[in-house]
Amino acid sequence: MDVSFKYADEFGPFKVIQLYEPSLSLKAVLVVDNVAMGPSIGGIRMAPDVTIDECFRLARAMTFKNAAAGLPHGGGKAVICADPKMPKAEKQAVVRAFCQGLRNEESYIFAPDMGMDEECMAWIRDEVGRVVGLPRELGGIPLDELGATGWGLSHAVDVVAEQYGFPVKGARFVVQGFGAVGKHASRFLTEKGAVLVGVADSRGAILDDNGLDVDALIELKSQGKSVTEYPDAKVISADDLIGLECDLWIPAARPDVINEGNVQRLNARAVIQGANIPCTKEAEAYLHQQGILCLPDFIANAGGVICASMEYHGATQSAAFDAIGEKVRRNTEEVLSRIKTQSISPREAAIALAKERLQKAMAYRRYSLFSTAPHFL
């Protein structure tokens, strides 16, 4: 009993479901953390080393992210323990079985995350219908293709740069993880005149003090190659990437890449969290003590879920991107204001903002976490 409820607190989790189908070696977990503001939205993460603990942490991050963004949705997260690079036919069978196992779970709306793309969402739509992040051909706003999360992150950077006294144009930045978030964040920031000096993917990292060509990097990745195959750049270790001198260091891959073992080497003005839970609590506390801003994930990278929510409610692409810019800027300004006026850490400021909005929604409920009304609305 104590193991199942070790993450339980005043906000959730409302429901935890474990799925197992031996014929497909399907092992998956869904955590519906809180639905006080509406049915939960949260991505499905597929990775061979994903854990239940990671799922709990990500679900809570989604609860706070959706509440902070003022969306009519609660937070949830699903993980599938599998290799996302398995043959397509096998992956499709696993994904379809996963969503069939959750076909009656109206408290959760499926969305893409690491290892899952628009095509996977199309398979899910065919099975259960409750899904966002669909291909354009199915009426979706393809948030990974368009770079919704990276678009929002670029607006967060605008606010940070303005309030911390340095221009975005000419700002040097490093990106750890050149996937759906990292490549688009790089694209939007370089369009504003920022300079990408270091980047890493799962196979290595590179450095060029004069600036890397983001379009060339995106082309390499589209060909299935690593950033280390970029010509005329210095290949460095992924561990060395954290020590590069820069204005902005953007983690855009897996959890806990900045931790107590390497945070002392960070040489940046600010960390803008493009990934979910990319820093440990201890690392964030250290950065705050050193006067280095670490803008939390559910503030900086909320663009993806804002876009997903807008798609679910029938908005256009232009309306979704306008909403991302407005909401991310407003919340970044609010968090930075609280840091200065209340002398608290960025994480504390962001959580306080989300909790205030969440507690107000919960106060309207007969049961604090959920509603007995149809569709949890």
N, C-alpha and C positions, 0 to 999 in steps of 0.2 A: 504493500500500500504506500509506503513512504517513497519508494522509487518512482512510482507513477505520478505522485503529486509533489515531487521535489521542486518543480518550478511554479507551483500554484501560489497565487497572491490575489490581491483585490481585483486585478484586471483579467485574470484567466490562468491557464487556458480553459476555454469552455469545453473543448472536445479534442480527444486524441484518438486517432484511428490507425492501427497497424494493418497492412495488407500483405498477404503472402499467397503466391500461387506457384506451387512447386513445378508444374509442367513447363513454366516459362522462367523459372528462377526469379520470379518477381518478388522483391522485398521493398516495401515502400511504407512511408509514414505520412499522415496528414495531421497537422496541428491547426485547429481552428482556435485562435487565441481569444478573440473578443468580437462580438457582433452587435454591440450596443448601437453602433452608428449605421448598421446595415450588414448585408451578407459580406463575408470576408473576400478580399481579393489578395492573392499572393502567388508568386511564381512557383513553378515546379522545377526543382533542381535535380539534374541527373548527374551522378558522379560515382565512381566505384568506391570512394572512401567517405561518402557523406554519412553523417551520424545523426542519431535522434537528438542529441544535445544541440547540434547545429540547427536542426529543424525548429526546436523550441526557441532558440535565440532569434532566428530569422523571422519566425511568426510574430514575436513580440516587436521586433523592429518594424514589421509591416503594420501592426496595430498603431504604433506611435506615428509612423509615416503617414498613414491614411488620416489619422486624427489631426495631425499637424497641418496637413494639406487641406483640411476641411472637406474631405470626400464623404459621401454617404455610404461608406463601407468600413467594415472592420478588418482585422488583420488575420491572415492565415499563411501557412506555408506547407508545401509538400516536397518530399524528397524521394527519389527512386535510386536505390543502390545498384548501379549498373554503369557500364562503359558507354558514354554517349556516342562513341565512334564505332559501335558494333554495326554489322551489316544492316542496311536500311530495313529490310524485311523483318529482321529480328526486332529492331527497335520499334517498328510500327506495331508489332504484335504485343510487345511489352507495354507500350503507351496505351493502346486500346484496352488491354486487360486492366491496366491501372484505373482508367477512367470508368470502366464498367463496374469495377469494385466500389466506386464512389458515385454511381449514377443517381442515387437517391439523396445525396448529401447536398441539399439546397443551401446550406450555410456557407458553401465554398464555391467561388468562381475561379476556374482554371486560368492560369496566365503563364507566359514563358519566363524561364530563367536559364541559368547556365546549363548547357547541354540540350536545351529545348528551343526550337525555333518556330517560325510561322507555320511551317508544314506540319509540325507536331500538333499545333493548335487546330489546324484544319482536321486532323484525324480525330481530335477530341470533340470538335463541333459535330462531326458525323456521328459520334457515339452518344453524347449527352447534351450538347447545345450550350451549356453554361461556360463560355470561354471568351477571352479577350486576347488581343495580339494576333488576330487573324490575318491571312494574306489579303492584299488589296482586292483580289478577284472575288473574295467572299465578303466584301464590304467592310473589311477591317482597316485599321490604321496601323500599318506594319512598323511598330515602334522601334524594333531593332534595325530595320532597313533604313528608317528615317533618322534614327539617332535621338529619340525622345529624351532618354536619360542624359546623354551628352549635351543636348540642347539646354536642359535645365541646369546642369552643372556649370555651363558657360555663363549663365545668368548669375549663379551664386558667386562665381569668380569675379564678375563685374562689381558686385556689391562689396565683396571682401577687398578688392583692390582699391575701390574708392574710399572705404573707411580706414584702410591701413596705409594709405598714402603712397601707392605705387601704381603706375599705369599698366593696363593689360598689354598694350602695345610695347613690345620689347621684353616683356616678362618671360623669364626662362622657366620651363616646366618639364617635369619628368612624369611618365605614365607607366605604371606597373600593371601589365595586362592590356594587350592590344586586341581585345575582342569587341563585342557589340557596344560596350560603354566606352572603352578606352580609345578606340579609333575615331568615334564620332566626337568625343570630347576634344581630342587632338585636332580634328578638322575644324570644329567651331572656334577653338581658341586661336589657331593659326590664322584663320580668316580675320580675327580681330588684331592680328599683329604679334601675338605671343610666339615664342620660339621653343620648339620641342628639342631638348638636348639629350634626352635619354629615354629609352623605352625597352620594355621586356615583354616576352610572351613565355609560354610554358617550356620553350626550348632554349632560352637564353636571353641576353640583353646586349644592347649596343649604346654607344655614346658618340656624339659629335658636337663639340662645343660651338660650332658655327651654325648648328640647326639641321634637323633632319627633314626630308621631304615627306610630308604626311601622305600625299597622294601616291607616291612610290611605295610607301610602306603598306598602304591599303591594297594596292595592286599585288604586292608580294603575297599578302595574306589570302587574297582571293584565289591565288594560284596554289594554295595549300602549303606555302613555304613559310619559313620562320623569319622574324625580323633580323636574325643574325646573318641572313643572306643579302641584306642591304649592302650595296657597294660603298667603299670608302668610309666606312664607319668603324670605330674601334669596338671589338667584341669584348665585353666584360662579363663577369659573373652576375647572376641575379642578386647575390648578396651585396655586391659592390654598388648596385643601383641606388640603394638607400642613402649612400654617402655622397651622392653627386650634389654639388652646390647649385641651388636653384631657388626661385621664388615660390613655386608651387609644386608639391609632390602629390600625385594623384594615384592612390591605390584603386585599381579597377578590376580586381580578379577575386581571389579566394579570401576567406576569413583569416584574421589574425596575422597578416603578413608583416605588420608593424607590432612588435612585441617587446617585452622587457629585455630580450637578448640582443636587439639591434637598434632600439629607438634612440640610444645615445649617439648613434652615428648619423642620424638624420641632420641634413644641412639645408633646411628650407625655411622660408618665412611662414608658410602655411601648408597644412595638409587638408586637401579637399577630398572627402571620402566618396569615391565613385562606386565602390563595391559596397556590399552589405557586410557589416561587422568586420571591417578590415583591420581594426586596431583593438588590442586588448585593453581592458580597463586600466591596467597598470601603465601601459604605454601612453594612453590619453592623459592620465594624471601627470606623468613625467613631462609631456609636452606643455601642458598648462603651467606647470611650475617653471618651465624654461621660457615662458612667454611666447610660445609658438602656437598659433591658432590651429586647432584641429576641428574643422567643421563636420559635425556628425553626419552619418550616412543618410538618415531619414529626413534630413533637411536638404543636403546637397544633391542626392540622387533620386529625388521624388518624381522626376519628370516621367519616368516610365510608368509608374502606377497612376499618375494623373492622366496620362494619355490613355491608359487602359480603361480607367473609369469613364472618361469622356466617350471613348468608343462604345462601351457597354450601354451608355445612355443615348447613343445615336448622334453624337456631335461630329462635325467635319474635322478634317485634318488641320485646317487653319485655326479653327476655334480651339482645338486641343493644344496646339503649340502656343497660342496666345495665353491660354490658361496656365500652361507650364511656366512661361516666363513670369507672369504676374504672381503666381503662388510661390514659386521658389524665391523670387526677389523679396517678396513681403516677409516670408518666414526667415530668410537669412538676415534681413534687417532687424527683425524682432529678436532673434537669437543674439546677434551682436550687441544690440541695445541692452539686453538683459545681462550679458557678460560684463559690460562696462558699469551699468548702474547698480547691479547687485553683487558684483565681485564674486561671481560663480564661474564654474567651468563651462565650456561650450556644451558638453553632454548634459550637465545639470540644467542649463538654460533650455535646451531643446526638449528634454524630458518634461520639464515643468510646463512648457507650452503645450505639448501633446496631452499631458495628464489633465490640464485644466479643461480642454475641449472634450476629452473623453469622459471625465467625471460628470460634466454637465449632461452629456447624452445619457449616461448610465442612470442619472437621477430621475429621468422620465420613465424608467422601466419598472414594472412590477418585480421582475427579477433583474438584478443589476447587469448581468452579462448578456442576456438574450430576451427575445420577445416571443410570445405565443401567437402573435399575428402571422398571417401567411407571408412567406418569403422573408421573414425576419426584418420587416420594414416598419 
